[in-house]
Amino acid sequence: MSDSVRGIDEAEINGEVYYRNSILLLSLIDNVDIITYSIDDSPGQNDGIVNTFTFTREQADKQFGEDVRHYAIDETSLRQLIDRLDSLSYSETSKSP
């Protein structure tokens, strides 16, 4: 990651985009329980800081109050999940451990 990378904004750095993508992946991939992202800053810029975000199936299920895998049964259910993710604010998603 560097200042020249386009499309990186504050929401992405604080984990919001990764959280939403993780829920989507956890709904689609039955045998995944943990997703971890590591974003390395370029050496020499910001001292090579590594931002790491880890999300679990347990977090996703707790956030939605149900097993998120059922959203992958058909296109309509998947659209419902995406719409639900779009309606969440990051402060709501960050309440989960």
Phi and psi in radians as a Rosetta constraint file:
Dihedral C 1 N 2 CA 2 C 2 CIRCULARHARMONIC -2.611 0.35
Dihedral N 2 CA 2 C 2 N 3 CIRCULARHARMONIC 3.016 0.35
Dihedral C 2 N 3 CA 3 C 3 CIRCULARHARMONIC -1.067 0.35
Dihedral N 3 CA 3 C 3 N 4 CIRCULARHARMONIC -0.389 0.35
Dihedral C 3 N 4 CA 4 C 4 CIRCULARHARMONIC -1.457 0.35
Dihedral N 4 CA 4 C 4 N 5 CIRCULARHARMONIC -0.135 0.35
Dihedral C 4 N 5 CA 5 C 5 CIRCULARHARMONIC -1.266 0.35
Dihedral N 5 CA 5 C 5 N 6 CIRCULARHARMONIC 2.163 0.35
Dihedral C 5 N 6 CA 6 C 6 CIRCULARHARMONIC -1.516 0.35
Dihedral N 6 CA 6 C 6 N 7 CIRCULARHARMONIC 2.623 0.35
Dihedral C 6 N 7 CA 7 C 7 CIRCULARHARMONIC 1.539 0.35
Dihedral N 7 CA 7 C 7 N 8 CIRCULARHARMONIC -0.040 0.35
Dihedral C 7 N 8 CA 8 C 8 CIRCULARHARMONIC -1.632 0.35
Dihedral N 8 CA 8 C 8 N 9 CIRCULARHARMONIC 2.106 0.35
Dihedral C 8 N 9 CA 9 C 9 CIRCULARHARMONIC -2.247 0.35
Dihedral N 9 CA 9 C 9 N 10 CIRCULARHARMONIC -3.131 0.35
Dihedral C 9 N 10 CA 10 C 10 CIRCULARHARMONIC -1.022 0.35
Dihedral N 10 CA 10 C 10 N 11 CIRCULARHARMONIC -0.676 0.35
Dihedral C 10 N 11 CA 11 C 11 CIRCULARHARMONIC -1.087 0.35
Dihedral N 11 CA 11 C 11 N 12 CIRCULARHARMONIC -0.669 0.35
Dihedral C 11 N 12 CA 12 C 12 CIRCULARHARMONIC -1.212 0.35
Dihedral N 12 CA 12 C 12 N 13 CIRCULARHARMONIC -0.695 0.35
Dihedral C 12 N 13 CA 13 C 13 CIRCULARHARMONIC -1.175 0.35
Dihedral N 13 CA 13 C 13 N 14 CIRCULARHARMONIC -0.614 0.35
Dihedral C 13 N 14 CA 14 C 14 CIRCULARHARMONIC -1.422 0.35
Dihedral N 14 CA 14 C 14 N 15 CIRCULARHARMONIC -0.014 0.35
Dihedral C 14 N 15 CA 15 C 15 CIRCULARHARMONIC 1.793 0.35
Dihedral N 15 CA 15 C 15 N 16 CIRCULARHARMONIC -0.114 0.35
Dihedral C 15 N 16 CA 16 C 16 CIRCULARHARMONIC -1.018 0.35
Dihedral N 16 CA 16 C 16 N 17 CIRCULARHARMONIC -0.871 0.35
Dihedral C 16 N 17 CA 17 C 17 CIRCULARHARMONIC -1.107 0.35
Dihedral N 17 CA 17 C 17 N 18 CIRCULARHARMONIC -0.700 0.35
Dihedral C 17 N 18 CA 18 C 18 CIRCULARHARMONIC -1.154 0.35
Dihedral N 18 CA 18 C 18 N 19 CIRCULARHARMONIC -0.670 0.35
Dihedral C 18 N 19 CA 19 C 19 CIRCULARHARMONIC -1.095 0.35
Dihedral N 19 CA 19 C 19 N 20 CIRCULARHARMONIC -0.849 0.35
Dihedral C 19 N 20 CA 20 C 20 CIRCULARHARMONIC -1.083 0.35
Dihedral N 20 CA 20 C 20 N 21 CIRCULARHARMONIC -0.769 0.35
Dihedral C 20 N 21 CA 21 C 21 CIRCULARHARMONIC -1.124 0.35
Dihedral N 21 CA 21 C 21 N 22 CIRCULARHARMONIC -0.627 0.35
Dihedral C 21 N 22 CA 22 C 22 CIRCULARHARMONIC -1.124 0.35
Dihedral N 22 CA 22 C 22 N 23 CIRCULARHARMONIC -0.753 0.35
Dihedral C 22 N 23 CA 23 C 23 CIRCULARHARMONIC -1.061 0.35
Dihedral N 23 CA 23 C 23 N 24 CIRCULARHARMONIC -0.756 0.35
Dihedral C 23 N 24 CA 24 C 24 CIRCULARHARMONIC -1.067 0.35
Dihedral N 24 CA 24 C 24 N 25 CIRCULARHARMONIC -0.816 0.35
Dihedral C 24 N 25 CA 25 C 25 CIRCULARHARMONIC -1.110 0.35
Dihedral N 25 CA 25 C 25 N 26 CIRCULARHARMONIC -0.732 0.35
Dihedral C 25 N 26 CA 26 C 26 CIRCULARHARMONIC -1.132 0.35
Dihedral N 26 CA 26 C 26 N 27 CIRCULARHARMONIC -0.490 0.35
Dihedral C 26 N 27 CA 27 C 27 CIRCULARHARMONIC -1.322 0.35
Dihedral N 27 CA 27 C 27 N 28 CIRCULARHARMONIC -0.568 0.35
Dihedral C 27 N 28 CA 28 C 28 CIRCULARHARMONIC -1.536 0.35
Dihedral N 28 CA 28 C 28 N 29 CIRCULARHARMONIC -0.496 0.35
Dihedral C 28 N 29 CA 29 C 29 CIRCULARHARMONIC -1.930 0.35
Dihedral N 29 CA 29 C 29 N 30 CIRCULARHARMONIC 1.859 0.35
Dihedral C 29 N 30 CA 30 C 30 CIRCULARHARMONIC -1.084 0.35
Dihedral N 30 CA 30 C 30 N 31 CIRCULARHARMONIC -0.631 0.35
Dihedral C 30 N 31 CA 31 C 31 CIRCULARHARMONIC -1.784 0.35
Dihedral N 31 CA 31 C 31 N 32 CIRCULARHARMONIC 0.484 0.35
Dihedral C 31 N 32 CA 32 C 32 CIRCULARHARMONIC -1.946 0.35
Dihedral N 32 CA 32 C 32 N 33 CIRCULARHARMONIC 2.247 0.35
Dihedral C 32 N 33 CA 33 C 33 CIRCULARHARMONIC -2.016 0.35
Dihedral N 33 CA 33 C 33 N 34 CIRCULARHARMONIC -0.336 0.35
Dihedral C 33 N 34 CA 34 C 34 CIRCULARHARMONIC -2.437 0.35
Dihedral N 34 CA 34 C 34 N 35 CIRCULARHARMONIC 2.361 0.35
Dihedral C 34 N 35 CA 35 C 35 CIRCULARHARMONIC -2.204 0.35
Dihedral N 35 CA 35 C 35 N 36 CIRCULARHARMONIC 2.244 0.35
Dihedral C 35 N 36 CA 36 C 36 CIRCULARHARMONIC -2.181 0.35
Dihedral N 36 CA 36 C 36 N 37 CIRCULARHARMONIC 2.312 0.35
Dihedral C 36 N 37 CA 37 C 37 CIRCULARHARMONIC -1.946 0.35
Dihedral N 37 CA 37 C 37 N 38 CIRCULARHARMONIC 2.369 0.35
Dihedral C 37 N 38 CA 38 C 38 CIRCULARHARMONIC -2.200 0.35
Dihedral N 38 CA 38 C 38 N 39 CIRCULARHARMONIC 2.090 0.35
Dihedral C 38 N 39 CA 39 C 39 CIRCULARHARMONIC -1.972 0.35
Dihedral N 39 CA 39 C 39 N 40 CIRCULARHARMONIC 1.941 0.35
Dihedral C 39 N 40 CA 40 C 40 CIRCULARHARMONIC -1.581 0.35
Dihedral N 40 CA 40 C 40 N 41 CIRCULARHARMONIC 2.272 0.35
Dihedral C 40 N 41 CA 41 C 41 CIRCULARHARMONIC -1.381 0.35
Dihedral N 41 CA 41 C 41 N 42 CIRCULARHARMONIC 2.614 0.35
Dihedral C 41 N 42 CA 42 C 42 CIRCULARHARMONIC -1.048 0.35
Dihedral N 42 CA 42 C 42 N 43 CIRCULARHARMONIC 2.387 0.35
Dihedral C 42 N 43 CA 43 C 43 CIRCULARHARMONIC -0.994 0.35
Dihedral N 43 CA 43 C 43 N 44 CIRCULARHARMONIC 2.405 0.35
Dihedral C 43 N 44 CA 44 C 44 CIRCULARHARMONIC 1.594 0.35
Dihedral N 44 CA 44 C 44 N 45 CIRCULARHARMONIC -0.257 0.35
Dihedral C 44 N 45 CA 45 C 45 CIRCULARHARMONIC -2.032 0.35
Dihedral N 45 CA 45 C 45 N 46 CIRCULARHARMONIC 2.170 0.35
Dihedral C 45 N 46 CA 46 C 46 CIRCULARHARMONIC 0.968 0.35
Dihedral N 46 CA 46 C 46 N 47 CIRCULARHARMONIC 0.540 0.35
Dihedral C 46 N 47 CA 47 C 47 CIRCULARHARMONIC 1.000 0.35
Dihedral N 47 CA 47 C 47 N 48 CIRCULARHARMONIC 0.545 0.35
Dihedral C 47 N 48 CA 48 C 48 CIRCULARHARMONIC 1.124 0.35
Dihedral N 48 CA 48 C 48 N 49 CIRCULARHARMONIC 0.591 0.35
Dihedral C 48 N 49 CA 49 C 49 CIRCULARHARMONIC -1.050 0.35
Dihedral N 49 CA 49 C 49 N 50 CIRCULARHARMONIC 2.437 0.35
Dihedral C 49 N 50 CA 50 C 50 CIRCULARHARMONIC -1.970 0.35
Dihedral N 50 CA 50 C 50 N 51 CIRCULARHARMONIC 2.118 0.35
Dihedral C 50 N 51 CA 51 C 51 CIRCULARHARMONIC -1.692 0.35
Dihedral N 51 CA 51 C 51 N 52 CIRCULARHARMONIC 2.175 0.35
Dihedral C 51 N 52 CA 52 C 52 CIRCULARHARMONIC -2.124 0.35
Dihedral N 52 CA 52 C 52 N 53 CIRCULARHARMONIC 2.334 0.35
Dihedral C 52 N 53 CA 53 C 53 CIRCULARHARMONIC -2.231 0.35
Dihedral N 53 CA 53 C 53 N 54 CIRCULARHARMONIC 2.216 0.35
Dihedral C 53 N 54 CA 54 C 54 CIRCULARHARMONIC -2.142 0.35
Dihedral N 54 CA 54 C 54 N 55 CIRCULARHARMONIC 2.341 0.35
Dihedral C 54 N 55 CA 55 C 55 CIRCULARHARMONIC -2.312 0.35
Dihedral N 55 CA 55 C 55 N 56 CIRCULARHARMONIC 2.510 0.35
Dihedral C 55 N 56 CA 56 C 56 CIRCULARHARMONIC -2.071 0.35
Dihedral N 56 CA 56 C 56 N 57 CIRCULARHARMONIC 2.788 0.35
Dihedral C 56 N 57 CA 57 C 57 CIRCULARHARMONIC -1.052 0.35
Dihedral N 57 CA 57 C 57 N 58 CIRCULARHARMONIC -0.674 0.35
Dihedral C 57 N 58 CA 58 C 58 CIRCULARHARMONIC -1.015 0.35
Dihedral N 58 CA 58 C 58 N 59 CIRCULARHARMONIC -0.753 0.35
Dihedral C 58 N 59 CA 59 C 59 CIRCULARHARMONIC -1.067 0.35
Dihedral N 59 CA 59 C 59 N 60 CIRCULARHARMONIC -0.815 0.35
Dihedral C 59 N 60 CA 60 C 60 CIRCULARHARMONIC -1.102 0.35
Dihedral N 60 CA 60 C 60 N 61 CIRCULARHARMONIC -0.794 0.35
Dihedral C 60 N 61 CA 61 C 61 CIRCULARHARMONIC -1.121 0.35
Dihedral N 61 CA 61 C 61 N 62 CIRCULARHARMONIC -0.684 0.35
Dihedral C 61 N 62 CA 62 C 62 CIRCULARHARMONIC -1.144 0.35
Dihedral N 62 CA 62 C 62 N 63 CIRCULARHARMONIC -0.757 0.35
Dihedral C 62 N 63 CA 63 C 63 CIRCULARHARMONIC -1.029 0.35
Dihedral N 63 CA 63 C 63 N 64 CIRCULARHARMONIC -0.702 0.35
Dihedral C 63 N 64 CA 64 C 64 CIRCULARHARMONIC -1.681 0.35
Dihedral N 64 CA 64 C 64 N 65 CIRCULARHARMONIC -0.122 0.35
Dihedral C 64 N 65 CA 65 C 65 CIRCULARHARMONIC 1.229 0.35
Dihedral N 65 CA 65 C 65 N 66 CIRCULARHARMONIC 0.326 0.35
Dihedral C 65 N 66 CA 66 C 66 CIRCULARHARMONIC -2.923 0.35
Dihedral N 66 CA 66 C 66 N 67 CIRCULARHARMONIC 2.923 0.35
Dihedral C 66 N 67 CA 67 C 67 CIRCULARHARMONIC -1.200 0.35
Dihedral N 67 CA 67 C 67 N 68 CIRCULARHARMONIC 2.087 0.35
Dihedral C 67 N 68 CA 68 C 68 CIRCULARHARMONIC -1.247 0.35
Dihedral N 68 CA 68 C 68 N 69 CIRCULARHARMONIC -0.242 0.35
Dihedral C 68 N 69 CA 69 C 69 CIRCULARHARMONIC -1.111 0.35
Dihedral N 69 CA 69 C 69 N 70 CIRCULARHARMONIC -0.445 0.35
Dihedral C 69 N 70 CA 70 C 70 CIRCULARHARMONIC -1.183 0.35
Dihedral N 70 CA 70 C 70 N 71 CIRCULARHARMONIC -0.290 0.35
Dihedral C 70 N 71 CA 71 C 71 CIRCULARHARMONIC -1.236 0.35
Dihedral N 71 CA 71 C 71 N 72 CIRCULARHARMONIC -0.263 0.35
Dihedral C 71 N 72 CA 72 C 72 CIRCULARHARMONIC -1.581 0.35
Dihedral N 72 CA 72 C 72 N 73 CIRCULARHARMONIC 0.143 0.35
Dihedral C 72 N 73 CA 73 C 73 CIRCULARHARMONIC -1.256 0.35
Dihedral N 73 CA 73 C 73 N 74 CIRCULARHARMONIC -0.511 0.35
Dihedral C 73 N 74 CA 74 C 74 CIRCULARHARMONIC -2.779 0.35
Dihedral N 74 CA 74 C 74 N 75 CIRCULARHARMONIC 3.012 0.35
Dihedral C 74 N 75 CA 75 C 75 CIRCULARHARMONIC -1.104 0.35
Dihedral N 75 CA 75 C 75 N 76 CIRCULARHARMONIC -0.669 0.35
Dihedral C 75 N 76 CA 76 C 76 CIRCULARHARMONIC -1.114 0.35
Dihedral N 76 CA 76 C 76 N 77 CIRCULARHARMONIC -0.780 0.35
Dihedral C 76 N 77 CA 77 C 77 CIRCULARHARMONIC -1.135 0.35
Dihedral N 77 CA 77 C 77 N 78 CIRCULARHARMONIC -0.693 0.35
Dihedral C 77 N 78 CA 78 C 78 CIRCULARHARMONIC -1.119 0.35
Dihedral N 78 CA 78 C 78 N 79 CIRCULARHARMONIC -0.693 0.35
Dihedral C 78 N 79 CA 79 C 79 CIRCULARHARMONIC -1.098 0.35
Dihedral N 79 CA 79 C 79 N 80 CIRCULARHARMONIC -0.666 0.35
Dihedral C 79 N 80 CA 80 C 80 CIRCULARHARMONIC -1.077 0.35
Dihedral N 80 CA 80 C 80 N 81 CIRCULARHARMONIC -0.744 0.35
Dihedral C 80 N 81 CA 81 C 81 CIRCULARHARMONIC -1.090 0.35
Dihedral N 81 CA 81 C 81 N 82 CIRCULARHARMONIC -0.820 0.35
Dihedral C 81 N 82 CA 82 C 82 CIRCULARHARMONIC -1.068 0.35
Dihedral N 82 CA 82 C 82 N 83 CIRCULARHARMONIC -0.751 0.35
Dihedral C 82 N 83 CA 83 C 83 CIRCULARHARMONIC -1.098 0.35
Dihedral N 83 CA 83 C 83 N 84 CIRCULARHARMONIC -0.694 0.35
Dihedral C 83 N 84 CA 84 C 84 CIRCULARHARMONIC -1.154 0.35
Dihedral N 84 CA 84 C 84 N 85 CIRCULARHARMONIC -0.730 0.35
Dihedral C 84 N 85 CA 85 C 85 CIRCULARHARMONIC -1.092 0.35
Dihedral N 85 CA 85 C 85 N 86 CIRCULARHARMONIC -0.695 0.35
Dihedral C 85 N 86 CA 86 C 86 CIRCULARHARMONIC -1.130 0.35
Dihedral N 86 CA 86 C 86 N 87 CIRCULARHARMONIC -0.473 0.35
Dihedral C 86 N 87 CA 87 C 87 CIRCULARHARMONIC -1.522 0.35
Dihedral N 87 CA 87 C 87 N 88 CIRCULARHARMONIC -0.196 0.35
Dihedral C 87 N 88 CA 88 C 88 CIRCULARHARMONIC -1.374 0.35
Dihedral N 88 CA 88 C 88 N 89 CIRCULARHARMONIC 2.489 0.35
Dihedral C 88 N 89 CA 89 C 89 CIRCULARHARMONIC -1.658 0.35
Dihedral N 89 CA 89 C 89 N 90 CIRCULARHARMONIC 2.740 0.35
Dihedral C 89 N 90 CA 90 C 90 CIRCULARHARMONIC -1.096 0.35
Dihedral N 90 CA 90 C 90 N 91 CIRCULARHARMONIC -0.573 0.35
Dihedral C 90 N 91 CA 91 C 91 CIRCULARHARMONIC -1.092 0.35
Dihedral N 91 CA 91 C 91 N 92 CIRCULARHARMONIC -0.542 0.35
Dihedral C 91 N 92 CA 92 C 92 CIRCULARHARMONIC -1.237 0.35
Dihedral N 92 CA 92 C 92 N 93 CIRCULARHARMONIC -0.730 0.35
Dihedral C 92 N 93 CA 93 C 93 CIRCULARHARMONIC -1.255 0.35
Dihedral N 93 CA 93 C 93 N 94 CIRCULARHARMONIC -0.521 0.35
Dihedral C 93 N 94 CA 94 C 94 CIRCULARHARMONIC -1.389 0.35
Dihedral N 94 CA 94 C 94 N 95 CIRCULARHARMONIC -0.072 0.35
Dihedral C 94 N 95 CA 95 C 95 CIRCULARHARMONIC -1.267 0.35
Dihedral N 95 CA 95 C 95 N 96 CIRCULARHARMONIC -0.383 0.35
Dihedral C 95 N 96 CA 96 C 96 CIRCULARHARMONIC -1.335 0.35
Dihedral N 96 CA 96 C 96 N 97 CIRCULARHARMONIC 2.531 0.35
